[in-house]
Amino acid sequence: MLKKTCTLLLFALVLSACSSTEDKEKEVISAYLTAKYSVTPDTTIKQLNEAVSPYITATLAEEQDLQLAIDVAQKYDSPLQVVSISAVPLDVSGEYRYVVKLSVADKPVEQRGELSVDDEKISYDQHKKKN
């Protein structure tokens, strides 16, 4: 009986640890994507870099092109606003597929991509071009 109880307790701890890690990763993803896509026509690339820097690795900061969100806001002369974010874990730990639903000038926009979270920092982010 004690062995079964210990096994169940261990199983519950493992599940709660996994859930806790995934919850933390999703919080980082949400904060990062909100910072990345909440821009106005007046937002500068420097301001956007500063907004996302707490959530990304130094390597990603050097590689990432953030100009797209600013270009969209400038094209419509309207703020780009995040409506919703969904992140679904993939088979590999720390990797997610995401969908960000946005609004600009009362028009819906959707951005899809994949990213990786390592030690509560985004280390990879690749958005997909709309087909």
C-alpha positions, 0 to 999 in steps of 0.5 A: 500500500505504501509503495502504491501511495509513493508511486502515485505521489511521485507521479503527481509531482512529475505531472505538476512539475511538467505543468508548471514548466509549461505554464511558465513557458506559456507566460513568457511566450505571451509576454514576448508576443504581446511586446513584439506585436503591440506597436504604433506607427510611431514605435521605433525599432530601438523601442521594440528591441527594448520591449522584447529584450527581457524575453529573448536570448542575446543571440535571438536579439541579434538575428531577429527582424522586428521591422514587420510589425512596425511596417504594418502599423505604419502602412495602416497608420494605426496601432497594431493590437494583440487580440489573442495568443495561443501557443501549443506545445510540440513533441520536443520540450520547450518548442511551441507553435503559436497563433497571434490574432491581431487587429490593425485599423479594425482589420483582423490579422493573423501571425503564425509561427514556431518558437523555442523556450530555453530557461524562460527565454525565447531562443528561436522564433520563426514566423510563417508567411501566409499562404 
